[in-house]
Amino acid sequence: MIARALKVSLIVGTVLNLINSGDALLAGRLPEHAWKIPLTYLVPFLVSWWSSRAERRSRGSVG
């Protein structure tokens, strides 16, 4: 469950960071709001993990 959430987070977070801050990152500098970069990975991780957890609970296997 966590491994899957990490994979989703890496893929989705990277795509979102490239969309939002790609020009600055590819130019070798941090964007103005660099503190948002970790959040861009954290949000898809939490969504994936939470949805997997909710699905397991709905099927009766708590995890």
N, CA, C and O atoms as a GROMACS GRO file, in nm:
protein
  252
    1MET      N    1   0.083  -0.118   0.000
    1MET     CA    2   0.000   0.000   0.000
    1MET      C    3   0.088   0.126   0.000
    1MET      O    4   0.065   0.218  -0.078
    2ILE      N    5   0.188   0.129   0.086
    2ILE     CA    6   0.276   0.246   0.092
    2ILE      C    7   0.366   0.251  -0.030
    2ILE      O    8   0.394   0.359  -0.082
    3ALA      N    9   0.413   0.136  -0.076
    3ALA     CA   10   0.499   0.134  -0.196
    3ALA      C   11   0.423   0.188  -0.317
    3ALA      O   12   0.478   0.264  -0.397
    4ARG      N   13   0.298   0.150  -0.330
    4ARG     CA   14   0.216   0.200  -0.440
    4ARG      C   15   0.196   0.351  -0.429
    4ARG      O   16   0.206   0.423  -0.529
    5ALA      N   17   0.169   0.399  -0.309
    5ALA     CA   18   0.150   0.542  -0.287
    5ALA      C   19   0.278   0.620  -0.318
    5ALA      O   20   0.271   0.731  -0.372
    6LEU      N   21   0.393   0.562  -0.286
    6LEU     CA   22   0.521   0.628  -0.318
    6LEU      C   23   0.541   0.638  -0.468
    6LEU      O   24   0.586   0.741  -0.519
    7LYS      N   25   0.508   0.531  -0.540
    7LYS     CA   26   0.522   0.534  -0.687
    7LYS      C   27   0.431   0.640  -0.748
    7LYS      O   28   0.473   0.716  -0.835
    8VAL      N   29   0.307   0.643  -0.703
    8VAL     CA   30   0.212   0.743  -0.753
    8VAL      C   31   0.263   0.883  -0.722
    8VAL      O   32   0.260   0.971  -0.808
    9SER      N   33   0.312   0.903  -0.601
    9SER     CA   34   0.362   1.033  -0.560
    9SER      C   35   0.480   1.078  -0.645
    9SER      O   36   0.488   1.194  -0.684
   10LEU      N   37   0.572   0.987  -0.674
   10LEU     CA   38   0.688   1.023  -0.755
   10LEU      C   39   0.648   1.062  -0.897
   10LEU      O   40   0.701   1.158  -0.953
   11ILE      N   41   0.557   0.988  -0.954
   11ILE     CA   42   0.514   1.017  -1.091
   11ILE      C   43   0.432   1.146  -1.096
   11ILE      O   44   0.464   1.238  -1.171
   12VAL      N   45   0.326   1.152  -1.017
   12VAL     CA   46   0.237   1.267  -1.021
   12VAL      C   47   0.307   1.393  -0.969
   12VAL      O   48   0.293   1.500  -1.028
   13GLY      N   49   0.382   1.380  -0.861
   13GLY     CA   50   0.453   1.494  -0.805
   13GLY      C   51   0.555   1.552  -0.902
   13GLY      O   52   0.569   1.674  -0.912
   14THR      N   53   0.628   1.466  -0.972
   14THR     CA   54   0.725   1.513  -1.069
   14THR      C   55   0.658   1.585  -1.184
   14THR      O   56   0.704   1.692  -1.226
   15VAL      N   57   0.550   1.529  -1.235
   15VAL     CA   58   0.478   1.595  -1.345
   15VAL      C   59   0.426   1.732  -1.299
   15VAL      O   60   0.441   1.830  -1.371
   16LEU      N   61   0.366   1.738  -1.182
   16LEU     CA   62   0.314   1.865  -1.132
   16LEU      C   63   0.425   1.967  -1.107
   16LEU      O   64   0.409   2.086  -1.136
   17ASN      N   65   0.538   1.921  -1.053
   17ASN     CA   66   0.650   2.013  -1.032
   17ASN      C   67   0.705   2.066  -1.163
   17ASN      O   68   0.742   2.182  -1.172
   18LEU      N   69   0.711   1.981  -1.264
   18LEU     CA   70   0.757   2.028  -1.395
   18LEU      C   71   0.661   2.129  -1.455
   18LEU      O   72   0.703   2.226  -1.517
   19ILE      N   73   0.533   2.106  -1.437
   19ILE     CA   74   0.433   2.200  -1.487
   19ILE      C   75   0.443   2.333  -1.412
   19ILE      O   76   0.444   2.440  -1.474
   20ASN      N   77   0.450   2.327  -1.280
   20ASN     CA   78   0.444   2.447  -1.198
   20ASN      C   79   0.577   2.521  -1.185
   20ASN      O   80   0.579   2.644  -1.180
   21SER      N   81   0.688   2.448  -1.180
   21SER     CA   82   0.818   2.511  -1.152
   21SER      C   83   0.927   2.463  -1.246
   21SER      O   84   1.045   2.488  -1.222
   22GLY      N   85   0.889   2.396  -1.352
   22GLY     CA   86   0.988   2.335  -1.441
   22GLY      C   87   1.087   2.432  -1.499
   22GLY      O   88   1.206   2.400  -1.509
   23ASP      N   89   1.043   2.551  -1.538
   23ASP     CA   90   1.134   2.648  -1.598
   23ASP      C   91   1.245   2.687  -1.501
   23ASP      O   92   1.362   2.694  -1.539
   24ALA      N   93   1.209   2.713  -1.376
   24ALA     CA   94   1.310   2.749  -1.276
   24ALA      C   95   1.401   2.631  -1.243
   24ALA      O   96   1.523   2.647  -1.236
   25LEU      N   97   1.342   2.515  -1.224
   25LEU     CA   98   1.421   2.397  -1.188
   25LEU      C   99   1.517   2.358  -1.299
   25LEU      O  100   1.633   2.324  -1.273
   26LEU      N  101   1.470   2.361  -1.423
   26LEU     CA  102   1.557   2.325  -1.535
   26LEU      C  103   1.666   2.430  -1.560
   26LEU      O  104   1.769   2.400  -1.620
   27ALA      N  105   1.642   2.552  -1.513
   27ALA     CA  106   1.744   2.658  -1.524
   27ALA      C  107   1.844   2.651  -1.408
   27ALA      O  108   1.938   2.730  -1.402
   28GLY      N  109   1.824   2.555  -1.317
   28GLY     CA  110   1.917   2.535  -1.206
   28GLY      C  111   1.895   2.626  -1.087
   28GLY      O  112   1.985   2.645  -1.006
   29ARG      N  113   1.776   2.683  -1.075
   29ARG     CA  114   1.748   2.768  -0.960
   29ARG      C  115   1.617   2.723  -0.894
   29ARG      O  116   1.534   2.657  -0.956
   30LEU      N  117   1.602   2.760  -0.770
   30LEU     CA  118   1.478   2.728  -0.699
   30LEU      C  119   1.371   2.830  -0.732
   30LEU      O  120   1.400   2.949  -0.746
   31PRO      N  121   1.248   2.785  -0.745
   31PRO     CA  122   1.139   2.880  -0.768
   31PRO      C  123   1.116   2.965  -0.643
   31PRO      O  124   1.164   2.934  -0.534
   32GLU      N  125   1.040   3.072  -0.662
   32GLU     CA  126   1.012   3.165  -0.552
   32GLU      C  127   0.950   3.095  -0.432
   32GLU      O  128   0.984   3.126  -0.318
   33HIS      N  129   0.861   3.003  -0.456
   33HIS     CA  130   0.793   2.931  -0.348
   33HIS      C  131   0.842   2.786  -0.343
   33HIS      O  132   0.764   2.693  -0.361
   34ALA      N  133   0.970   2.770  -0.318
   34ALA     CA  134   1.031   2.636  -0.317
   34ALA      C  135   0.973   2.546  -0.208
   34ALA      O  136   0.980   2.423  -0.219
   35TRP      N  137   0.917   2.604  -0.104
   35TRP     CA  138   0.860   2.523   0.003
   35TRP      C  139   0.741   2.441  -0.045
   35TRP      O  140   0.702   2.345   0.022
   36LYS      N  141   0.684   2.476  -0.160
   36LYS     CA  142   0.570   2.402  -0.213
   36LYS      C  143   0.611   2.272  -0.283
   36LYS      O  144   0.527   2.185  -0.306
   37ILE      N  145   0.737   2.259  -0.317
   37ILE     CA  146   0.783   2.140  -0.389
   37ILE      C  147   0.755   2.012  -0.310
   37ILE      O  148   0.698   1.918  -0.367
   38PRO      N  149   0.793   2.003  -0.183
   38PRO     CA  150   0.761   1.880  -0.109
   38PRO      C  151   0.610   1.854  -0.099
   38PRO      O  152   0.567   1.738  -0.100
   39LEU      N  153   0.532   1.960  -0.089
   39LEU     CA  154   0.386   1.943  -0.081
   39LEU      C  155   0.331   1.882  -0.210
   39LEU      O  156   0.232   1.809  -0.208
   40THR      N  157   0.396   1.913  -0.322
   40THR     CA  158   0.352   1.861  -0.450
   40THR      C  159   0.373   1.710  -0.458
   40THR      O  160   0.307   1.643  -0.538
   41TYR      N  161   0.462   1.656  -0.377
   41TYR     CA  162   0.479   1.511  -0.367
   41TYR      C  163   0.393   1.454  -0.254
   41TYR      O  164   0.343   1.342  -0.266
   42LEU      N  165   0.376   1.529  -0.148
   42LEU     CA  166   0.302   1.479  -0.032
   42LEU      C  167   0.154   1.460  -0.063
   42LEU      O  168   0.094   1.360  -0.022
   43VAL      N  169   0.093   1.553  -0.134
   43VAL     CA  170  -0.051   1.546  -0.160
   43VAL      C  171  -0.088   1.420  -0.240
   43VAL      O  172  -0.178   1.348  -0.197
   44PRO      N  173  -0.022   1.390  -0.354
   44PRO     CA  174  -0.060   1.266  -0.424
   44PRO      C  175  -0.030   1.140  -0.342
   44PRO      O  176  -0.101   1.040  -0.354
   45PHE      N  177   0.075   1.145  -0.259
   45PHE     CA  178   0.103   1.030  -0.172
   45PHE      C  179  -0.013   1.006  -0.077
   45PHE      O  180  -0.061   0.894  -0.063
   46LEU      N  181  -0.058   1.113  -0.012
   46LEU     CA  182  -0.167   1.099   0.085
   46LEU      C  183  -0.298   1.056   0.019
   46LEU      O  184  -0.371   0.975   0.074
   47VAL      N  185  -0.326   1.111  -0.098
   47VAL     CA  186  -0.450   1.073  -0.170
   47VAL      C  187  -0.445   0.926  -0.208
   47VAL      O  188  -0.543   0.854  -0.189
   48SER      N  189  -0.333   0.881  -0.261
   48SER     CA  190  -0.320   0.741  -0.302
   48SER      C  191  -0.328   0.648  -0.180
   48SER      O  192  -0.398   0.547  -0.183
   49TRP      N  193  -0.254   0.682  -0.076
   49TRP     CA  194  -0.254   0.599   0.044
   49TRP      C  195  -0.392   0.593   0.108
   49TRP      O  196  -0.440   0.487   0.145
   50TRP      N  197  -0.457   0.710   0.119
   50TRP     CA  198  -0.588   0.715   0.182
   50TRP      C  199  -0.692   0.637   0.102
   50TRP      O  200  -0.774   0.566   0.160
   51SER      N  201  -0.688   0.650  -0.030
   51SER     CA  202  -0.787   0.578  -0.111
   51SER      C  203  -0.763   0.427  -0.105
   51SER      O  204  -0.859   0.350  -0.102
   52SER      N  205  -0.637   0.384  -0.102
   52SER     CA  206  -0.607   0.241  -0.087
   52SER      C  207  -0.656   0.191   0.048
   52SER      O  208  -0.713   0.082   0.057
   53ARG      N  209  -0.633   0.269   0.150
   53ARG     CA  210  -0.676   0.232   0.285
   53ARG      C  211  -0.828   0.223   0.293
   53ARG      O  212  -0.883   0.130   0.352
   54ALA      N  213  -0.895   0.320   0.234
   54ALA     CA  214  -1.041   0.321   0.236
   54ALA      C  215  -1.097   0.200   0.160
   54ALA      O  216  -1.195   0.140   0.203
   55GLU      N  217  -1.035   0.167   0.048
   55GLU     CA  218  -1.080   0.051  -0.028
   55GLU      C  219  -1.063  -0.078   0.052
   55GLU      O  220  -1.151  -0.164   0.053
   56ARG      N  221  -0.950  -0.091   0.119
   56ARG     CA  222  -0.928  -0.211   0.201
   56ARG      C  223  -1.031  -0.220   0.314
   56ARG      O  224  -1.081  -0.328   0.345
   57ARG      N  225  -1.060  -0.105   0.374
   57ARG     CA  226  -1.158  -0.106   0.484
   57ARG      C  227  -1.297  -0.143   0.432
   57ARG      O  228  -1.372  -0.213   0.500
   58SER      N  229  -1.331  -0.095   0.312
   58SER     CA  230  -1.463  -0.125   0.259
   58SER      C  231  -1.477  -0.272   0.225
   58SER      O  232  -1.588  -0.327   0.223
   59ARG      N  233  -1.364  -0.338   0.198
   59ARG     CA  234  -1.366  -0.481   0.169
   59ARG      C  235  -1.355  -0.565   0.297
   59ARG      O  236  -1.363  -0.688   0.292
   60GLY      N  237  -1.336  -0.498   0.410
   60GLY     CA  238  -1.332  -0.570   0.537
   60GLY      C  239  -1.195  -0.607   0.587
   60GLY      O  240  -1.183  -0.666   0.694
   61SER      N  241  -1.089  -0.574   0.512
   61SER     CA  242  -0.955  -0.605   0.561
   61SER      C  243  -0.887  -0.476   0.603
   61SER      O  244  -0.850  -0.393   0.520
   62VAL      N  245  -0.871  -0.460   0.732
   62VAL     CA  246  -0.812  -0.337   0.788
   62VAL      C  247  -0.662  -0.345   0.772
   62VAL      O  248  -0.601  -0.449   0.796
   63GLY      N  249  -0.601  -0.230   0.729
   63GLY     CA  250  -0.456  -0.231   0.711
   63GLY      C  251  -0.391  -0.104   0.729
   63GLY      O  252  -0.269  -0.095   0.715
   0.00000   0.00000   0.00000
